[in-house]
Amino acid sequence: MSEQVGFVTMGEATGATPEAPTVGVGMLGYAFMGKAHSNAFKTMPYIMWPPPAMPRLVAICGRNEAAVSEARVRYGFERHCQDWHELVDDPEIQVLDNLAPNNLHAEPCIQAARNGKHVLCEKPLARNAEEARRMLDAVRQAGVVHMVSFNYRFVPALRLAYDIVKEGRLGQIYHFRGQYLQEWIASPEFPMVWRLQREVAGSGALGDLGAHTIDLARWLIGEIGAVSGLMKTFIPERPAGSGDGRREKVTVDDAVVSLLEFESGAIGTIEASRFAPGRKNHHTIEINGSKGSLYFDLERLNELQFFSTEDPPDVQGFHDILATEAHHPYYSFWWPHGHVIGWEHTFVHEVYHFLRAVTQGESIAPHGATFEDGYRNAVVADGIVESSRAGRKVTLRYEA
């Protein structure tokens, strides 16, 4: 492979575009999401062929010197740092990929945008709507590409669901039902982590899990006009992470349920909990309309269940669609039909979509979530918090 300044030669024999621009990536954060995103940047160019860009992993940043140094070697970055300002000021970096805890989403993304860098930010976009709005204003004013990492939009089966809904094959939508259940903090002895602190995370199960369901509700059904929420913290104190016997106060929700009223007239529910023993990553979506229904389970992410009232009576019933055909979204890049893909591949699709917008001027919306989607998601979440505190329905207001 021969290199030119800013380009990588692909090879004429493949029939691919001869050159793809290199894009310098700076990553803020290195743990769970660091692994997922690094894998996506490294996998995308040879799977999604020809690639829209060749990612260059320039620098990775984190507060712990030993951990971020190890991540640099493990993930294949050229260098590492401990101050996020070094990332956003680096002229060799064109994209900031922000995977940091939620309290470090706003300022690095805002400064990166002001420096002309495109921004990919993990969900939730911010701890609240006011913070998200500042981020949205910054990327708009800078004119950079911006996307929130709501990776479930890039599950082929859910893209198929989106197409079915938008084509009107379910008719008038009546119901949306979403659950996101996990078990990982159900033990009272699970120690304090940043996700249990409001000043860092903003919220608990609501922002960690519920934000995904809110995003799918908005993407698939439309804007949410009002919410009625109930939030609960089951374990108010947890062992300090220091292991010295101290206990610290939990300041976020452990679980949340909410009623949704869509502007279209549909109604819905969402439930998110990290206190569901036996549920590992149980994210389900059901949509009911005048002509049919859809059902999706993330733990069976290659499948979509579809019911149509227009089927003949003798074959009417839910049909299990295996979304692995070449004509299904993204699948032409992968394996022969029936050879399933996994959770990690949603990030490969996401990076492909994002870099097409960066290098080819394609739109992030509607299939990717923009910072406006992130802001509107935060408005819904803030409304659920307000509703739970006040014990009443909250009508949502989105700034223009």
C-alpha positions in Angstrom: 0.0 0.0 0.0 1.6 3.3 -1.1 0.9 6.5 0.6 0.5 10.1 -0.6 -0.1 13.2 1.4 -3.5 12.9 3.0 -4.5 9.9 0.8 -4.1 6.1 0.7 -3.9 4.3 -2.7 -6.4 1.5 -2.9 -5.3 -0.4 -5.9 -6.8 -0.3 -9.4 -7.4 -4.0 -9.8 -10.3 -4.0 -7.3 -12.4 -1.6 -9.2 -12.6 0.6 -6.1 -12.1 4.3 -6.1 -8.3 4.7 -6.4 -7.9 7.0 -3.4 -9.7 7.5 -0.1 -8.8 10.5 2.1 -7.2 9.8 5.4 -9.0 11.2 8.4 -7.1 11.8 11.7 -9.1 10.5 14.7 -8.6 11.7 18.3 -10.4 9.5 20.9 -11.4 10.8 24.3 -11.9 7.8 26.5 -10.6 4.3 26.3 -12.6 1.7 28.3 -15.7 -0.2 27.1 -16.6 2.2 24.4 -13.0 2.7 23.5 -12.7 -0.9 22.5 -16.0 -0.8 20.5 -15.1 2.4 18.6 -11.5 1.5 18.0 -12.6 -1.9 16.6 -15.0 0.0 14.3 -12.4 2.4 12.9 -10.0 -0.5 12.2 -12.6 -2.9 10.8 -14.6 -0.4 8.6 -12.0 0.1 5.8 -11.7 -3.5 4.7 -15.3 -4.5 5.3 -17.1 -1.5 3.9 -15.2 -1.5 0.6 -14.4 0.9 -0.9 -14.2 2.9 2.3 -15.2 6.6 2.4 -12.0 7.3 4.3 -9.0 5.6 5.9 -9.1 6.4 9.6 -5.7 7.3 11.1 -5.8 6.7 14.8 -3.7 9.7 15.9 -4.2 10.0 19.6 -6.2 8.6 22.5 -6.8 10.5 25.7 -7.6 9.6 29.3 -6.9 10.6 32.8 -5.1 7.5 34.0 -1.6 7.4 32.5 -1.1 3.7 32.9 -4.5 2.8 31.5 -4.4 5.2 28.5 -0.9 4.2 27.6 -2.0 0.6 27.5 -5.0 1.5 25.4 -2.7 3.3 22.9 -0.8 0.1 22.3 -3.8 -2.2 22.4 -6.0 -0.2 20.0 -3.2 1.0 17.7 -3.1 4.7 18.3 0.1 6.6 17.5 0.3 8.5 20.8 -1.7 9.2 24.0 -2.3 12.1 26.3 -4.1 13.0 29.6 -5.4 16.4 28.7 -8.3 16.6 26.3 -7.2 20.1 25.2 -4.3 18.4 23.4 -6.7 16.4 21.3 -8.9 19.3 20.2 -5.9 21.5 19.5 -4.0 18.9 17.5 -3.9 19.9 13.8 -3.4 16.3 12.7 -6.8 15.4 14.1 -9.9 16.1 12.0 -12.4 14.0 14.0 -13.0 14.0 17.8 -14.6 10.8 19.0 -15.8 11.6 22.5 -16.4 8.5 24.7 -15.7 10.2 28.0 -18.1 10.2 31.0 -21.1 12.4 30.4 -19.7 15.4 32.3 -16.9 15.5 29.7 -19.1 15.6 26.7 -19.9 19.3 26.4 -16.7 21.3 26.7 -14.4 19.0 24.6 -17.1 18.7 21.8 -17.7 22.5 21.9 -14.0 23.3 21.7 -13.4 20.7 19.0 -16.2 22.2 16.9 -14.8 25.7 17.3 -11.4 24.4 16.1 -13.1 23.0 13.0 -13.2 19.3 13.9 -16.0 17.0 13.2 -17.5 15.4 16.3 -18.9 12.0 17.1 -20.1 11.8 20.7 -21.4 8.9 22.7 -24.9 8.9 24.2 -26.5 10.6 26.0 -25.3 13.7 24.3 -25.3 15.7 27.6 -26.5 15.6 31.2 -29.5 17.8 30.4 -31.1 19.7 27.6 -29.5 23.0 28.4 -26.0 21.4 28.1 -27.1 19.6 24.9 -28.4 22.9 23.4 -25.0 24.5 23.9 -23.4 21.7 22.1 -25.9 21.9 19.2 -25.3 25.6 18.9 -21.6 25.1 18.8 -21.5 22.5 16.0 -24.1 24.5 14.0 -22.1 27.7 14.2 -18.9 25.9 13.3 -20.5 24.1 10.4 -18.9 20.7 11.2 -20.4 17.2 10.9 -21.9 16.1 14.1 -23.4 12.8 15.2 -24.5 11.1 18.5 -23.6 7.5 18.9 -27.0 5.9 19.0 -25.6 2.8 17.4 -28.9 0.8 17.4 -30.0 2.8 14.4 -27.4 0.8 12.6 -28.8 -2.6 13.3 -29.9 -3.9 9.9 -33.2 -5.3 11.3 -34.0 -1.9 12.9 -33.2 -0.1 9.6 -35.6 -2.6 8.0 -38.2 -1.7 10.7 -37.6 2.0 9.9 -38.3 1.4 6.2 -41.4 -0.6 6.9 -42.8 2.1 9.1 -41.9 5.0 6.8 -43.4 3.1 3.8 -46.7 3.0 5.6 -46.9 -0.8 5.8 -48.1 -0.6 9.4 -50.7 2.0 8.6 -51.6 4.5 11.3 -49.3 4.0 14.3 -51.2 3.5 17.5 -48.6 2.1 20.0 -44.9 2.1 20.8 -43.5 -0.1 23.5 -39.9 -0.1 24.6 -38.0 -1.9 27.4 -34.3 -1.8 28.2 -33.4 -4.1 31.1 -30.1 -5.1 32.6 -29.0 -6.6 35.9 -25.4 -5.3 36.5 -25.9 -3.2 39.6 -28.7 -5.2 41.3 -26.5 -6.3 44.1 -26.4 -3.9 47.1 -22.6 -4.5 47.3 -21.9 -3.4 43.8 -19.5 -0.4 44.4 -19.9 3.2 43.5 -19.0 4.1 39.9 -19.4 7.4 38.0 -22.7 6.2 36.4 -24.3 6.4 39.9 -23.4 10.1 40.4 -25.7 12.8 39.1 -23.0 15.4 38.7 -21.1 13.1 36.4 -23.8 11.0 34.6 -26.7 13.4 34.7 -29.1 10.5 35.3 -29.0 6.7 35.9 -31.0 4.1 34.0 -32.7 7.0 32.1 -29.6 8.3 30.4 -27.7 5.1 30.3 -30.4 2.8 28.8 -33.6 4.9 28.4 -31.9 7.3 26.1 -31.5 4.5 23.5 -35.2 3.7 23.7 -36.2 7.4 23.5 -34.1 7.7 20.4 -35.6 4.7 18.7 -39.1 6.0 19.6 -38.4 9.4 18.0 -36.6 7.8 14.9 -39.3 5.3 14.2 -42.5 7.0 15.3 -41.9 10.8 15.4 -41.6 13.6 17.9 -42.8 13.1 21.5 -45.1 15.8 22.8 -45.7 14.9 26.4 -44.5 12.5 29.1 -45.5 11.1 32.4 -42.6 9.6 34.3 -41.8 7.7 37.4 -38.2 7.2 38.6 -36.9 5.1 41.5 -33.6 4.6 43.4 -33.7 1.2 45.1 -30.3 1.3 46.8 -29.6 4.8 48.2 -26.0 4.0 49.3 -23.2 1.9 48.0 -19.7 0.9 49.0 -17.1 3.4 48.1 -14.8 2.4 45.3 -11.8 2.8 47.6 -12.7 -0.4 49.5 -12.2 1.3 52.9 -15.6 0.4 54.2 -17.2 3.8 53.5 -20.5 4.1 51.7 -21.5 6.8 49.3 -24.8 8.2 48.3 -26.4 7.2 45.0 -27.8 10.3 43.3 -29.4 8.9 40.2 -32.3 6.7 39.3 -32.0 2.9 39.3 -35.1 2.5 37.2 -37.6 4.6 35.2 -40.9 4.1 33.5 -42.7 6.6 31.4 -45.8 7.1 29.3 -45.3 8.9 26.0 -47.7 11.0 23.9 -46.5 11.4 20.4 -47.4 14.5 18.3 -48.8 12.1 15.7 -51.5 10.9 18.2 -49.8 7.6 19.0 -49.1 6.6 22.6 -46.2 4.7 24.1 -44.3 3.4 27.1 -40.6 3.1 27.9 -39.1 1.2 30.8 -35.4 1.2 31.7 -33.8 -0.7 34.7 -30.5 -2.0 35.8 -32.3 -4.1 38.5 -33.7 -6.9 36.3 -31.9 -10.2 37.4 -31.4 -12.5 34.5 -31.7 -9.7 31.9 -28.2 -9.1 30.4 -29.0 -6.6 27.6 -32.7 -6.9 27.1 -33.8 -4.2 24.7 -37.1 -4.8 23.0 -39.3 -2.6 20.7 -42.9 -3.3 19.7 -44.9 -1.1 17.3 -48.6 -1.6 16.6 -50.5 0.1 13.7 -53.7 -0.2 11.8 -52.2 -2.6 9.3 -49.7 -4.6 11.4 -47.1 -4.8 14.0 -43.3 -5.1 14.5 -41.3 -6.6 17.3 -37.5 -6.5 17.8 -35.3 -8.0 20.6 -31.7 -6.7 20.7 -30.5 -10.1 22.0 -31.7 -11.6 18.7 -30.5 -8.6 16.7 -30.5 -10.3 13.3 -34.2 -10.9 13.5 -37.4 -8.8 13.1 -40.9 -10.1 13.7 -43.5 -8.7 11.4 -47.3 -9.1 11.4 -49.5 -7.8 8.6 -53.3 -7.7 8.5 -53.1 -7.8 4.7 -51.7 -11.4 4.7 -54.2 -14.1 3.8 -56.1 -15.5 6.8 -54.6 -18.9 6.5 -51.0 -17.6 6.8 -51.6 -14.6 9.1 -49.4 -14.4 12.1 -46.0 -13.0 13.1 -43.3 -13.8 10.6 -39.7 -14.0 11.8 -37.6 -12.2 9.3 -33.8 -13.0 9.3 -32.4 -9.7 8.2 -29.2 -11.1 6.7 -30.0 -10.9 3.0 -27.7 -8.8 0.7 -30.7 -6.4 0.1 -31.1 -5.7 3.8 -29.4 -2.5 5.0 -25.5 -2.7 5.3 -25.6 -6.5 4.7 -24.1 -6.4 1.2 -20.7 -5.6 2.9 -20.8 -8.7 5.1 -21.3 -12.5 4.7 -23.5 -14.8 2.7 -27.2 -14.8 3.8 -27.8 -16.5 7.1 -24.3 -15.7 8.5 -25.2 -13.4 11.3 -23.5 -10.3 12.6 -23.2 -9.0 16.2 -23.5 -6.0 18.4 -20.0 -4.7 17.7 -20.8 -4.4 14.0 -23.4 -1.7 14.6 -20.4 0.6 15.4 -18.8 -0.4 12.1 -21.9 0.8 10.2 -22.0 3.9 12.4 -18.4 4.9 11.6 -19.0 4.2 7.9 -22.1 6.5 7.9 -20.2 9.2 9.8 -17.2 9.2 7.6 -19.3 9.3 4.4 -20.8 12.6 5.8 -17.3 13.9 6.7 -15.7 13.1 3.3 -18.5 13.0 0.8 -20.9 15.6 2.2 -23.8 13.2 2.8 -26.4 13.9 5.5 -26.2 12.4 8.9 -30.0 12.5 9.2 -32.3 10.7 9.0 -30.5 7.4 9.6 -27.9 8.8 12.0 -28.6 10.9 15.0 -27.5 14.5 14.8 -26.8 16.7 17.8 -30.3 18.1 17.3 -31.6 14.5 17.9 -29.3 14.4 21.0 -30.8 17.7 22.2 -34.4 16.6 21.6 -33.7 13.3 23.4 -32.4 15.3 26.3 -35.6 17.4 26.3 -37.6 14.2 26.6 -35.4 12.9 29.4 -35.6 16.2 31.3 -39.4 16.1 31.0 -39.5 12.6 32.5 -37.4 13.8 35.4 -39.6 16.8 36.0 -42.7 14.6 35.7 -41.4 12.2 38.3 -40.5 14.9 40.7 -43.8 16.9 40.3 -46.1 13.9 39.9 -47.8 15.2 36.8 -47.8 15.1 33.0 -45.3 17.4 31.4 -45.8 18.9 28.0 -42.4 19.2 26.2 -41.0 22.3 24.7 -38.3 22.2 22.1 -36.4 25.4 21.2 -36.4 26.2 17.5 
